[in-house]
Amino acid sequence: MSKETHRSVSIAAPSLDDREIERVSSVLESGRLAAGETVQAFEESFAAYCETDHAVATTNGTAALHTALEAAGVGPGDTVVTTPFSFVASANAIRLAGAEPVFADIDHETYSLDPHAVEATIRERDGDVDALLVVHLYGLPAAMAHLREIATRYDLEVIEDACQAHGARFDGKPVGALGTVGCFSFYPTKNMTTAEGGMVVTDDEEIAERARRFIDHGRTGSYEHANLGHNYRMTNVAAAIGEIQLGKLPEFNETRRANARRLTERLEGLPVELPVEPPGRRHVYNQFTIRTQRRDELREYLSEQGIDSAIYYPEPIHRQPAYDHVSTNAPVAERTAREVLSLPVHPGLSEADVDAVGRAVRSAFEVTGDG
Ligand SMILES: *Cc1c(COP(=O)(O)O)cnc(C)c1O
């Protein structure tokens, strides 16, 4: 088949079938659209999947992060160390909770917080830090053993942003269950979707209770409100999609991993850095991200070949105008933002699609005489 006749390969596509449609239809027919027993059932299944005692469903991942921080007692006057190399929501949630983010640099190979940089950042502030917000970027768990050890030493709450890592594991334990409280997003580009949606998971009953109140205007009785809160409640319609998607998640992740293995084989030997999976960490490849100094050229070439790619993220968060006031030293994050390119890896791809991606990347380097 010539390149011209191969259909274009997309960077992300939600995988839905009749089962989601049937479950959503039955919720619509029931007339009980807002939060109710479908949400509760989804929460219970999700908590079981994450091996946590509690789960609280929210409107989206950003709301989940905001809720988790509030529920963990992070607020005005508090400082939270986090990564500058993530979707802006990770840091925005800290500010929405009234606290201040401080950025520590990332590790070149795994793209998540470098524990040595975290410790240096905490020391610079004489230990005056209250929490650590860890992001498991692209679906790969961060260096949790070392990060947790630092958190214990400095008495920090650990909030996990697992919005890209549903089903990833560290030393056999699911992400989301590795810190004080964990957060997920169900946006359509994630490993599973509810259209828009999010989840807070924790083993701490008090945090779960506070989260449940925070997403419902601080409600403690029918018209009794103990504290300030939001309307961050998930709908039964979204939860209906979520229940079916959660059942499919193990298979989705296996397919992502198989696609990643296949793509890795196709790209071996090229002058690009490929994704790593350090011992003890199970990657679920929300993104398959490579790095090369010729990123922009490669992206343009792939686009001509009908291969979608994406840059997550073209600017670190501290370089965004909204973060002008946060002074940061993160040279690794800055270089990474110039070099990363994410290639299609989602479970909707056929083996032929994965091969087409591999072939296109390979020919990009051959065309430029560098393969
Ligand atoms: C998607 C995402 C979020 C936010 O989730 P939304 O559901 O879009 O609000 C937060 N953090 C990371 C790392 C994400 O990828």
The ligand as a Gaussian input file, in Angstrom:
#p B3LYP/6-31G(d) Opt

LIG

0 1
 C       -6.306000      15.793000      31.951000
 C       -5.443000      16.193000      33.077000
 C       -5.913000      16.958000      34.154000
 C       -7.261000      17.615000      34.183000
 O       -8.322000      16.826000      33.917000
 P       -9.676000      17.469000      33.311000
 O      -10.637000      16.339000      33.405000
 O       -9.370000      17.879000      31.911000
 O      -10.066000      18.611000      34.170000
 C       -5.058000      17.205000      35.199000
 N       -3.803000      16.733000      35.208000
 C       -3.292000      16.031000      34.184000
 C       -1.894000      15.538000      34.263000
 C       -4.095000      15.736000      33.086000
 O       -3.575000      15.045000      32.059000

